[in-house]
Amino acid sequence: MQNDYDRQVLAWLRGRIGDAALQSVAQRLAGPRKPYLSTICRSLGIRPPSRRQFAAETARMHRAVGDTYLARIREILAKAPSHEAPRQ
């Protein structure tokens, strides 16, 4: 693993082909050093998503999580009794 992009590609590959297939390809390509993920992808004839695509997906996930939390906060606030001072 060289960087965060490599970690994202590895997770993507694991989801796409599974751990057993990934391990098999890595062992087949292994020489004195472990093969690069780009080498594994080329041997499989697939192209991983770009850094930009990963970033866009991450942003979508973060927005979805934020929207979920905001909806929950709104629910809590809607159920909370009002604490306004009495008017005179």
FIBAKOL-412804 format. One record per residue: x, y, z of N, C-alpha, C in turn; residue in one letter; residue number from 1. Coordinates in steps of 0.02 Angstrom, whole numbers, m for minus. Layout:
N
+--------+--------+--------+--------+--------+--------+--------+--------+--------+------+-----+
|    n_X |    n_Y |    n_Z |   ca_X |   ca_Y |   ca_Z |    c_X |    c_Y |    c_Z | type | seq |
+--------+--------+--------+--------+--------+--------+--------+--------+--------+------+-----+
|      X |      Y |      Z |      X |      Y |      Z |      X |      Y |      Z |    a | NUM |
...
+--------+--------+--------+--------+--------+--------+--------+--------+--------+------+-----+
//
This chain:
88
+--------+--------+--------+--------+--------+--------+--------+--------+--------+------+-----+
|    n_X |    n_Y |    n_Z |   ca_X |   ca_Y |   ca_Z |    c_X |    c_Y |    c_Z | type | seq |
+--------+--------+--------+--------+--------+--------+--------+--------+--------+------+-----+
|     42 |    m58 |      0 |      0 |      0 |      0 |     45 |     62 |      0 |    m |   1 |
|     34 |    102 |    m49 |     73 |    163 |    m55 |     38 |    224 |    m26 |    q |   2 |
|    m30 |    226 |    m30 |    m66 |    286 |    m10 |   m140 |    269 |      0 |    n |   3 |
|   m179 |    321 |     14 |   m250 |    312 |     26 |   m286 |    286 |    m36 |    d |   4 |
|   m265 |    308 |    m94 |   m296 |    285 |   m156 |   m287 |    209 |   m163 |    y |   5 |
|   m228 |    184 |   m147 |   m216 |    112 |   m149 |   m263 |     75 |   m102 |    d |   6 |
|   m275 |    103 |    m43 |   m321 |     71 |      5 |   m392 |     70 |    m24 |    r |   7 |
|   m412 |    124 |    m58 |   m478 |    126 |    m88 |   m484 |     76 |   m146 |    q |   8 |
|   m431 |     71 |   m186 |   m432 |     23 |   m242 |   m435 |    m49 |   m214 |    v |   9 |
|   m397 |    m62 |   m162 |   m398 |   m129 |   m132 |   m468 |   m146 |   m107 |    l |  10 |
|   m500 |   m100 |    m71 |   m568 |   m112 |    m47 |   m616 |   m122 |   m105 |    a |  11 |
|   m608 |    m83 |   m158 |   m650 |    m89 |   m217 |   m641 |   m157 |   m250 |    w |  12 |
|   m577 |   m178 |   m257 |   m563 |   m244 |   m287 |   m592 |   m300 |   m244 |    l |  13 |
|   m584 |   m295 |   m179 |   m610 |   m346 |   m135 |   m686 |   m353 |   m143 |    r |  14 |
|   m720 |   m296 |   m149 |   m792 |   m297 |   m158 |   m812 |   m323 |   m227 |    g |  15 |
|   m770 |   m310 |   m276 |   m787 |   m329 |   m345 |   m773 |   m402 |   m360 |    r |  16 |
|   m714 |   m427 |   m339 |   m696 |   m496 |   m357 |   m692 |   m543 |   m297 |    i |  17 |
|   m690 |   m516 |   m236 |   m687 |   m558 |   m177 |   m615 |   m571 |   m154 |    g |  18 |
|   m608 |   m587 |    m92 |   m542 |   m598 |    m62 |   m505 |   m657 |    m92 |    d |  19 |
|   m541 |   m713 |   m102 |   m508 |   m774 |   m128 |   m480 |   m762 |   m198 |    a |  20 |
|   m519 |   m731 |   m241 |   m496 |   m718 |   m310 |   m438 |   m669 |   m309 |    a |  21 |
|   m442 |   m618 |   m267 |   m389 |   m568 |   m262 |   m324 |   m601 |   m238 |    l |  22 |
|   m329 |   m643 |   m189 |   m270 |   m677 |   m163 |   m240 |   m723 |   m216 |    q |  23 |
|   m283 |   m757 |   m254 |   m259 |   m802 |   m307 |   m221 |   m763 |   m360 |    s |  24 |
|   m248 |   m707 |   m381 |   m214 |   m666 |   m433 |   m149 |   m639 |   m405 |    v |  25 |
|   m149 |   m615 |   m343 |    m89 |   m587 |   m314 |    m34 |   m641 |   m309 |    a |  26 |
|    m53 |   m701 |   m290 |     m4 |   m755 |   m285 |     23 |   m774 |   m354 |    q |  27 |
|    m20 |   m774 |   m404 |      1 |   m791 |   m472 |     50 |   m740 |   m499 |    r |  28 |
|     40 |   m676 |   m481 |     82 |   m623 |   m507 |    144 |   m609 |   m464 |    l |  29 |
|    144 |   m637 |   m404 |    198 |   m622 |   m357 |    265 |   m647 |   m382 |    a |  30 |
|    314 |   m605 |   m374 |    383 |   m623 |   m388 |    421 |   m614 |   m323 |    g |  31 |
|    478 |   m583 |   m327 |    514 |   m569 |   m264 |    479 |   m516 |   m221 |    p |  32 |
|    435 |   m477 |   m252 |    397 |   m426 |   m215 |    323 |   m436 |   m229 |    r |  33 |
|    281 |   m408 |   m185 |    209 |   m410 |   m196 |    192 |   m368 |   m257 |    k |  34 |
|    143 |   m389 |   m296 |    125 |   m350 |   m356 |     87 |   m287 |   m337 |    p |  35 |
|     96 |   m235 |   m377 |     57 |   m174 |   m368 |    m16 |   m187 |   m386 |    y |  36 |
|    m60 |   m148 |   m357 |   m131 |   m155 |   m372 |   m145 |   m140 |   m445 |    l |  37 |
|   m108 |    m94 |   m473 |   m118 |    m78 |   m544 |   m101 |   m139 |   m587 |    s |  38 |
|    m52 |   m177 |   m568 |    m33 |   m238 |   m605 |    m89 |   m290 |   m599 |    t |  39 |
|   m117 |   m296 |   m540 |   m172 |   m343 |   m529 |   m232 |   m323 |   m572 |    i |  40 |
|   m249 |   m259 |   m572 |   m306 |   m236 |   m612 |   m294 |   m249 |   m686 |    c |  41 |
|   m234 |   m233 |   m711 |   m219 |   m245 |   m782 |   m225 |   m319 |   m799 |    r |  42 |
|   m201 |   m362 |   m754 |   m204 |   m434 |   m768 |   m276 |   m459 |   m771 |    s |  43 |
|   m320 |   m425 |   m735 |   m391 |   m444 |   m735 |   m430 |   m409 |   m790 |    l |  44 |
|   m397 |   m361 |   m823 |   m431 |   m324 |   m876 |   m483 |   m275 |   m851 |    g |  45 |
|   m473 |   m250 |   m791 |   m521 |   m201 |   m763 |   m484 |   m138 |   m744 |    i |  46 |
|   m521 |    m83 |   m744 |   m493 |    m18 |   m726 |   m528 |      6 |   m663 |    r |  47 |
|   m489 |     21 |   m611 |   m521 |     45 |   m549 |   m548 |    116 |   m558 |    p |  48 |
|   m594 |    136 |   m515 |   m618 |    205 |   m517 |   m559 |    254 |   m507 |    p |  49 |
|   m568 |    313 |   m534 |   m516 |    365 |   m526 |   m519 |    394 |   m456 |    s |  50 |
|   m467 |    432 |   m439 |   m466 |    466 |   m375 |   m527 |    512 |   m368 |    r |  51 |
|   m544 |    545 |   m422 |   m601 |    590 |   m423 |   m666 |    552 |   m408 |    r |  52 |
|   m674 |    493 |   m438 |   m734 |    453 |   m426 |   m739 |    430 |   m353 |    q |  53 |
|   m682 |    409 |   m326 |   m681 |    390 |   m255 |   m699 |    450 |   m211 |    f |  54 |
|   m672 |    509 |   m227 |   m686 |    569 |   m188 |   m760 |    587 |   m192 |    a |  55 |
|   m789 |    581 |   m251 |   m860 |    597 |   m259 |   m903 |    549 |   m218 |    a |  56 |
|   m886 |    485 |   m219 |   m923 |    435 |   m180 |   m917 |    448 |   m105 |    e |  57 |
|   m857 |    466 |    m83 |   m847 |    482 |    m13 |   m888 |    543 |      7 |    t |  58 |
|   m890 |    593 |    m35 |   m930 |    653 |    m21 |  m1004 |    636 |    m17 |    a |  59 |
|  m1028 |    593 |    m62 |  m1098 |    571 |    m60 |  m1113 |    535 |      6 |    r |  60 |
|  m1068 |    491 |     27 |  m1079 |    454 |     89 |  m1080 |    502 |    149 |    m |  61 |
|  m1034 |    550 |    150 |  m1032 |    598 |    205 |  m1096 |    639 |    208 |    h |  62 |
|  m1120 |    661 |    149 |  m1183 |    699 |    147 |  m1241 |    657 |    173 |    r |  63 |
|  m1242 |    594 |    153 |  m1297 |    549 |    175 |  m1296 |    540 |    251 |    a |  64 |
|  m1237 |    531 |    279 |  m1230 |    524 |    351 |  m1252 |    589 |    385 |    v |  65 |
|  m1230 |    645 |    360 |  m1249 |    710 |    387 |  m1324 |    722 |    384 |    g |  66 |
|  m1354 |    704 |    328 |  m1426 |    712 |    320 |  m1464 |    668 |    370 |    d |  67 |
|  m1439 |    608 |    382 |  m1470 |    563 |    431 |  m1467 |    594 |    501 |    t |  68 |
|  m1409 |    619 |    520 |  m1402 |    650 |    586 |  m1447 |    712 |    593 |    y |  69 |
|  m1449 |    753 |    541 |  m1492 |    812 |    543 |  m1566 |    794 |    550 |    l |  70 |
|  m1586 |    743 |    515 |  m1656 |    720 |    521 |  m1671 |    697 |    591 |    a |  71 |
|  m1625 |    661 |    621 |  m1634 |    637 |    690 |  m1636 |    696 |    739 |    r |  72 |
|  m1594 |    745 |    730 |  m1593 |    804 |    774 |  m1660 |    841 |    767 |    i |  73 |
|  m1685 |    848 |    706 |  m1749 |    881 |    696 |  m1806 |    844 |    731 |    r |  74 |
|  m1804 |    777 |    728 |  m1854 |    737 |    763 |  m1852 |    750 |    838 |    e |  75 |
|  m1793 |    751 |    866 |  m1785 |    762 |    938 |  m1810 |    832 |    957 |    i |  76 |
|  m1791 |    881 |    917 |  m1813 |    950 |    931 |  m1888 |    958 |    924 |    l |  77 |
|  m1918 |    923 |    877 |  m1990 |    928 |    868 |  m2028 |    899 |    927 |    a |  78 |
|  m1999 |    850 |    960 |  m2032 |    817 |   1017 |  m2018 |    853 |   1083 |    k |  79 |
|  m1967 |    895 |   1084 |  m1948 |    930 |   1146 |  m2000 |    982 |   1165 |    a |  80 |
|  m2014 |    987 |   1230 |  m2061 |   1039 |   1251 |  m2030 |   1108 |   1241 |    p |  81 |
|  m2073 |   1155 |   1229 |  m2050 |   1223 |   1219 |  m2028 |   1253 |   1286 |    s |  82 |
|  m1974 |   1289 |   1286 |  m1948 |   1320 |   1347 |  m1951 |   1396 |   1343 |    h |  83 |
|  m2004 |   1422 |   1314 |  m2012 |   1494 |   1308 |  m2031 |   1523 |   1376 |    e |  84 |
|  m2008 |   1583 |   1390 |  m2026 |   1617 |   1452 |  m2099 |   1639 |   1447 |    a |  85 |
|  m2136 |   1636 |   1503 |  m2206 |   1658 |   1501 |  m2210 |   1732 |   1485 |    p |  86 |
|  m2260 |   1751 |   1446 |  m2270 |   1821 |   1427 |  m2311 |   1856 |   1481 |    r |  87 |
|  m2295 |   1918 |   1491 |  m2332 |   1957 |   1542 |  m2371 |   2013 |   1512 |    q |  88 |
+--------+--------+--------+--------+--------+--------+--------+--------+--------+------+-----+
//
